[in-house]
Amino acid sequence: METKLLRLMQQKKFISAVNVLKEELIAGNILDPRFDSVWAQLADKILAAANPERNLYYELSYWTDWFHFFITVIEPKWGHAHKGHIYFRLGFAHTQDDEKIAVKNFEFAQSENEIFATNYLGYQGDQVLEYCRGQSSYVALCLLEKMDLLDFADNLERKTFISRIFSEAFDRAIQHLFPDPKQVGESLTTIIKSPKFNKHATIIFNELLTVANMSLTYATISSLGSLLETILLDAIPESKMIDKKGNKIDKMTLGILFNLADRNSVFPDDLIKASCRLVSFLRNRIHSKNTLDAKYPLTPRASHTLMILLELSLIAWAKTLANNNRA
């Protein structure tokens, strides 16, 4: 079946590819329509091929069609089917135009995850909670909750920031596709000019890889913040490390460094700036009370997502610098 789908996608017969997948789900010979571990990945691939520009309305229409297909065709025949991925994708698309609807869909996805963990996996109590916290919809809710605490000039700035974070980079992050560490290391060498700062950044990056591999949430976020601090200390000229009154800043924090970098146009584009801002903010909020008060506390999956976001931003940053040098 996958070979047939691939051939149809290569021929740009995307509607036919969707219909083939739907027919297989109805029959249930190869794929069990009650679980989304396989068919959802195939549906994602069809959408990526059909909508490379990531047109919002195409994406919403695509996943809305899948939702109605499950409600009107699959569930009447097969009973309750896990629709967590559909709700997640609808939520992801709605982050670009309506945050409230996005949150509602992410919450629906989490409800589906609870049903799946309880009825199909046989989990109970904390096992259900742990399973749900490992899902993409939880990561989205977790980061959106943290964004509620960020200061924005107006709703437009907030909407722009969220649209930057919930971008193709985040989509890759929630699929847990880590960039090649070697490429990230080379990017750091391109971005950081000073040998002293470069050496220090390499030490921190190696430590980051270690703690991330151990799924240590707060150590990962702390290391991300330290890495960003090193990059910004190198990027901002010492003569620019002054407050708005022109006085030298003696005590540097990551938050201050981010604001200085923003003021001095250090970041090549808005996506890179948004990723760095989120890292800066979350690193500064590592505090037990913040964790205990959160509806959606940070998890290893959330810290890994943040790590991938920053790594992808560093790769993009290095490419921009390289292109500028060639121009």
N, C-alpha and C positions, 0 to 999 in steps of 0.2 A: 504493500500500500504506500509506504513512504517513497518508493521509487516512482510510483505513479504520480504522487503529489509533486515530487521534485520536477518531473517532466512537465507537468501542467504549469508549474510556476515558471519554469524556464521559457515556456511558450506564452507566458503572461496571461494564461487562462485562469485567473484567480477565483472567479465565481465558480468555475468547474471544480477547482481544487477544494473549495469550501464545501461544495455539494458532495464530493467524494468522501470527505471527512465526516460529514453529517450522516451520509448513508451507512458508513461503517459504524458510527455510534448507535444508530437505530438498530442495526442488525446485532451488534455486540459480539461478533465472532472473534475479532482480534482485540478490540479495545472495550473495556468495561466502562460504559458511559457514566457510571456512578462515581468514578474517581477521575481526577483531572491531571494525574502525574504525567501522562503521555499525550493525550489529545490536546491539552492546553499548550504544550510546547510546539506542537504542529500548527495549531491555530496562530500562535505568535509568529512562527516562521512565514506563514502565508501573508499575514498582515505586514510584516517587515518588507516582504518582497513587493507587495501591492501598494504600499504607502511609504516609500523611502523618505519622502519629505516630512513624514509624521504630521500630516494634515489632521487637525483636531477633530473636525466634523466627520471625516472619513473614519477615524478611530472610534469615535462615539457611536456612529452608525453600525460599524462592524461588531462591536461588543454588545450593543443593544440587540442586534439581530441574533447573536448567539444566546443571549439571555432569554429572548422570546422562544427560541428554538427549544431550549431546555424546559421552559415552563409549559409550553403547549404540545411538545412532541415527546421528549425524552421522559419526563417525570410521569406523565399519564401511563406510559408503558412500563417503565423500570422502577417507579417509585422515586423517593428523594435521591437526587444526585448532588454531588458536591459542586457548588457554584462559587467557591472561594476565589478562584482565579478570575472568573468573569467579573465579580464585584470589585476585585482588586484593580483590574484593568480599567473598568469604568471609573473608579476613584482616581486612578493615575491620570486618565485623560481629563477628568474634571478639575484637577489641580490647576489646569491652564485657564479655566474660566469661572469656576464657582467652587470656592473652597468648602463651603458648607455641604454641598452635594458630594464633594470628594470625601469628606470625613464620614458622611453617612454611608457611603459605599464601602469604605474601609471597615467601618463597624459591622456592616452586613457580612463582609468577608470573614471577619473575626468570629461572628456567630456561626458561620458555616464551618469554620475551623474547629470550633468547640464541639459541634455535632459530629464532625468527622473523628476527632480525637476520642470522643466518648463512645459513639456507636460502632465505629469501624476498627479503631485501634485498641479499644477496651481500656483507655486511660481513665483515671479518677483523680479528683482533687488537684494537688500540685502538679501532677503529670500533665493534666489538661492545660493548666496555666503555662507550664514550661513549653509545651508544644506550641501553643498559640503565640507565645512571645518570640518564637523562632521563625514566624512567618513574615512575608514581605509586607502584608497589610499592617502588622504591628509596628514594623520599622517606620512606615509612613506616618502612622498615628503618633508614634513617639517623637519623630522629628517635627511634625506639625505642632504638637503640644509645646515643644521647646521654642518654636518660632513665635508662639503667642507672647513670649516674654521679651522678644527683641523689640527695640525701639525703631519705628519707621516714621518717616516724615508724614506720610499719608497712605491711604489705601492703595494707591497706584504703585508706590515704592514696595509695599508689602507684596502685592500681586506679582510684580516683576521679580522680586527676590524668590518667591516660591516657584515661579515658572522656571527660573534659572536652576534651582535645586532639583526640581522634578523634571529633569531633562533626559536626554539620551544617556548622559553620564550616570544618572541615578538609576535608569533602567538597567544599565549594565551592572551597577553596584548591587541591585536587589537580586540579580541572577548569580551573584557571588563570583563574578569573573575578575579576579585580581590581575592587574597589569604585571608584566614581567619585571621582577625586582631589578634586573640588570638595566632595563630601559629607564626605570625610575631613577636609579643611581646615576646613569648617564645624564638624565635631565637635571638632576641636582648639580652636577658638575657644570652644565651649561648655564644654569641660572645663577649659581653662586660664584662670584669672581675671586674672592679672597681665599687663598690656600688655607688660612687658619679656620675660617668659617666652614670651608668645604670639608675639611678633615673632621670637624666637630659634627657637621650634618651627617656624615657617613657613619659615625659612631652611633648617633641617635637613630638613624634609619635602620641599622642592623638590630638595635635594641627593639625598635618598633616591630620588626618582622618576628622577633622572638616572642614578644608578649602577645602579639596578634595571633600567632600560631597556637598559643596556649589559651586563647579566648579570654584574656584578662581585660574586661571592659574598660575599667578606669585607667589601667596602665597603658592601654592602647591609646585612649583619648589624650592622656597626659603626654605621651611620646609624640603624638601628632602635633600637639601644641608646641612642644619643645622644638620640633623640626621646623615648624612654621616660624617660630621666634628667630631661629638661626638664619633662615632665609631672609627675613625682613631686616634683621640687624645688618646683614651684608648689603641689602638692596637700598637702604635709606642712608644717604650721606650724613656723616656726623653733624655737618653744619645745619642739616634740616631737622635734627632731633631737638626741636624747641617747641614750646607751647604757643598758643595763639597770641600771647603777649610778647613773644620773642625771647623768653627766658629758657635757658637750658634745662632739659628734663633730666633730673638725676636718677630717679627710680623708674626703670622701664618695666612695663608689664606687657603681656601679649595684646591686651585690649588697646593700650596706648600705641603700641607698634602698628597694629592694624589701622588705627585712625590716621597715624602719620603716613603710612603707606598709601592709604586712600587719598589723603590730602595732596601727596606728591606724585600721584598718578603712577604708582609702581605696578599695579595690576594691569595686565595687557587687555583684559576684557571683563565683561560683567559676570560671566559664568565663573571664571577663576576667582574674581573678587567675592562672589557669593559663597563659594566653597570655603574660601579662607575665613570669611566672616563667621560662617557656621562653626568651623573648627575653633576659632578664637572664642566664640561665645560659649560653646559647650565645655571647652577646657576650663574656662573661668568659673563655670557653674558646678564643678566637681565638689560636691559638699553633701554630707550625709542627709541634712534636712531637705535639700532639694530632691534627693532621691526618694526619701520617705514620703514627701508631699506629692510626688508625681503620680498621675493616673497611669502613665505609661513610662515606667523607669527605663533608663538605658540598659541595653542588653549586649551580649557579645555580637549578635547579628547587627545591631545598630552601630556599634563601634567599627565593625568591619565595613559597613556601608560608608561610614564617614571616612574611613581610611581609603577606600577605593575612590571616593569622590575627590579627595585631596590628591591622590596619586595621579589620577587622570588629568586633574588640573595642572599638576606640575609638568606632565608630559606635554600638554597643550601649551603651557607657558614656555617651555624650552623650544618647542617648534616655532613659536612666534618669534622668539629671539633669534633663532637660526635663520629664519626667513628674512628678518629685518637686516641681519648682518650681510646676507647675500644681495639684498636690494641695493 
